[in-house]
Amino acid sequence: MTEPSLSAPTSYDRVWTNWAGNHTVTASMYSRPRDEAEVVEAVRYAIRQGMNVRVAGTGHSFTPIVPTGGLMLDLTQLSGVTATDPQRLRVSALAGTTVGELGEPLWEAGLSLSNQGDIDKQVIAGALATATHGSGIQLPNMSAAMRRVRLVDGRGEVVEIGEDRMRELRAAQVALGTLGVMLEVELEVSPKYYIAEEISYRPWQEIEESWDELIANHRHFSFFWCPADHSVDLYQLPAPPDQPMSNHCYVKIYDEAEVTEPDGLVSDDVGNRTDRAYRVYPGGYDEPFHEMEYMVPASCGLEALNTIRRLMLDEFPDQLYPIEVRWTAADDAYLSPNYHRDTMVISVSGAPGTDYWPFLRAVDQRLQPYQARPHWGKIHFMTRDRLGELFPEFDTFLAVRREFDPDGVFLNDHLRPLLR
């Protein structure tokens, strides 16, 4: 192979493994560009050599969305907030900035992300590309906040997509890295706010009886349903040792709180915190697990969840990971799991090192009647035909993808059968 003229640190035969440990790959080349010019140079080199290009964030996807035998890019050196606009409620950041790194600079500008999930280690480009989300029936996923993106396309050219190009922006909001390598993004954000946390442990019957009220009356409501007492241990959920958890739920409620003194009325009591929003959202998960996550219309959420509960209790009693349940508002991104419908999120996991595939396939089959759509960073069983049925603007997305990357530079073995 001809030695590239890249000035960025470049290596060969580097082994890459994702956080969960279920995907490992050795790329032909691995590069950590330090600025936009080096990203462009790397992409153009790969195009000349006929190599595919994928971007590795922090590896928090459970799908083989990153692996490539070509060029793997690490954008973690392209990090930092580049602009804040409190009047327009906008923030711009380089693509390698982690979600967690946005918190403090935004707060200092009087701003906060409108919502985020319980992991903040992902780079913002990866979080947007896979429609990463938090919980809240009136709050969309993070991708819906994208208002502008600057990227390197499949021709090696720098392109900017903003609100004057809504067709392309709706494709770019959730694109799985297939339109190009993101360089900088602009997000719509919120005025800064505090969150009051309430963690409780409730029997399933209580959740079922209060279903509509709990969803409607809180900014964030989510829970983990536990099939066995020790299920909480698998996610390191801090249940009291004498608390029975079989057919019980670990419940998380977050509501906005009034704090008159800056940091003056903050509580750090576990399960009862009141703090800046970006400090409350992130949670633990030190031990890897392998997760599948599907999203069903919120209107049939309870029925769909009970279907999976019965599946676990009656047919797969050996599967003990909790079911995590959240809600997400509708949005307009073509490949968003929440496209034009409020959704309820059902997450199940298998234990690493075990044969959990029969269980995950059964969950997939039981949720198909509910038109369940996948989280793009989680295990799924999608086919091209299914995607065409589940996403009304699937063909529009494919058309935009081909315009930006006609030769499939940014496709890998996982994405090519789905999005070529």
PERAGI-V441881 format. One record per pair of residues at least 12 apart in sequence whose ideal C-beta (glycine too) atoms are under 7 Angstrom apart, sorted by sequence separation. I is the first residue (numbers start at 0). J is the second residue. If there is no record, write none. Layout:
BEGIN
I;J
I;J
END
This chain:
BEGIN
13;25
53;65
80;92
81;93
130;142
147;159
148;160
329;341
407;419
12;25
13;26
79;92
147;160
223;236
231;244
236;249
328;341
53;67
79;93
127;141
147;161
230;244
78;93
90;105
116;131
126;141
127;142
146;161
228;243
258;273
307;322
327;342
347;362
11;27
13;29
51;67
55;71
77;93
80;96
116;132
146;162
206;222
228;244
326;342
11;28
52;69
55;72
77;94
78;95
79;96
98;115
116;133
228;245
256;273
326;343
327;344
363;380
372;389
51;69
52;70
53;71
54;72
55;73
77;95
78;96
115;133
127;145
227;245
231;249
326;344
400;418
9;28
10;29
50;69
76;95
114;133
225;244
226;245
324;343
325;344
359;378
370;389
50;70
52;72
54;74
74;94
75;95
90;110
99;119
225;245
304;324
324;344
360;380
9;30
74;95
80;101
83;104
98;119
99;120
114;135
158;179
203;224
324;345
345;366
397;418
8;30
78;100
83;105
88;110
97;119
101;123
225;247
7;30
8;31
27;50
85;108
97;120
98;121
148;171
225;248
322;345
323;346
7;31
45;69
80;104
85;109
97;121
114;138
224;248
225;249
322;346
5;30
7;32
45;70
83;108
85;110
97;122
98;123
113;138
223;248
322;347
7;33
96;122
115;141
152;178
153;179
222;248
223;249
253;279
83;110
95;122
96;123
145;172
152;179
222;249
320;347
94;122
98;126
150;178
151;179
222;250
320;348
41;70
94;123
95;124
143;172
150;179
151;180
222;251
297;326
7;37
94;124
142;172
150;180
221;251
6;37
41;72
92;123
113;144
142;173
150;181
151;182
386;417
5;37
150;182
220;252
237;269
288;320
148;181
149;182
219;252
294;327
383;416
7;41
149;183
219;253
383;417
5;40
217;252
218;253
5;41
148;184
218;254
336;372
381;417
147;184
217;254
218;255
336;373
147;185
200;238
307;345
336;374
5;44
145;184
146;185
15;55
18;58
21;61
30;70
32;72
146;186
307;347
318;358
3;44
17;58
18;59
22;63
26;67
27;68
145;186
146;187
304;345
19;61
24;66
26;68
27;69
28;70
29;71
30;72
31;73
144;186
200;242
206;248
294;336
303;345
17;60
24;67
26;69
27;70
33;76
34;77
130;173
144;187
203;246
294;337
300;343
315;358
22;66
26;70
29;73
32;76
144;188
202;246
203;247
296;340
297;341
26;71
31;76
32;77
127;172
128;173
202;247
203;248
297;342
128;174
129;175
201;247
296;342
297;343
315;361
75;122
128;175
200;247
201;248
295;342
314;361
17;65
74;122
128;176
235;283
294;342
295;343
200;249
201;250
235;284
294;343
74;124
234;284
235;285
294;344
295;345
199;250
235;286
310;361
198;250
292;344
293;345
310;362
338;390
198;251
338;391
292;346
197;252
233;288
307;362
310;365
15;71
290;346
291;347
334;390
89;146
124;181
127;184
196;253
333;390
290;348
307;365
59;118
194;253
195;254
289;348
306;365
333;392
124;184
288;348
289;349
59;120
123;184
194;255
195;256
59;121
193;255
194;256
289;351
333;395
334;396
57;120
192;255
193;256
288;351
303;366
333;396
57;121
287;351
56;121
57;122
193;258
56;122
289;355
303;369
56;124
291;359
56;125
60;129
54;124
299;369
291;362
295;366
198;270
293;366
296;369
196;270
197;271
295;369
296;370
113;188
196;271
112;188
113;189
196;272
295;371
111;188
294;371
110;188
111;189
136;214
195;273
293;371
294;372
110;189
136;215
293;372
110;190
111;191
193;273
194;274
293;373
294;374
109;190
110;191
111;192
193;274
109;191
193;275
194;276
292;374
105;188
135;218
193;276
196;279
135;219
192;276
224;308
106;191
134;219
194;279
226;311
292;377
133;219
134;220
226;312
233;319
291;377
94;181
134;221
233;320
234;321
290;377
291;378
94;182
290;378
291;379
94;183
230;319
289;378
93;183
94;184
230;320
231;321
92;183
210;301
230;321
91;183
92;184
227;319
91;184
226;319
91;185
89;185
90;186
225;321
89;186
224;321
89;187
90;188
223;321
224;322
88;187
89;188
223;322
88;188
223;323
224;324
88;189
81;183
222;324
221;324
221;325
77;182
72;180
42;151
46;155
64;175
39;151
43;155
214;326
38;151
42;155
39;155
39;157
54;176
53;176
54;180
52;180
42;180
38;180
38;182
35;182
133;280
173;332
172;332
174;334
119;280
136;297
173;334
119;281
169;331
173;335
117;280
118;281
169;332
170;333
172;335
117;281
169;333
111;276
112;277
115;280
117;282
111;277
118;284
106;275
106;277
102;277
99;281
140;327
143;330
139;327
139;328
143;332
136;326
138;328
139;329
140;330
142;332
134;325
135;326
137;328
139;330
134;326
136;328
142;335
132;327
140;335
140;337
139;337
175;375
173;375
130;335
136;341
130;336
178;400
177;400
179;403
178;403
179;404
170;396
178;404
177;404
61;289
61;290
170;399
170;400
179;409
167;399
177;409
166;399
176;409
177;410
177;414
175;414
177;418
130;374
129;374
130;375
131;376
129;375
129;376
153;403
152;403
153;404
152;404
153;405
153;406
153;408
153;409
20;287
19;287
21;289
18;287
19;288
19;289
64;376
62;376
61;376
62;377
60;376
61;377
62;378
59;376
61;378
62;379
21;351
20;351
67;411
66;411
64;413
63;413
64;414
62;413
52;408
51;408
52;409
53;411
51;410
51;411
46;408
45;408
END
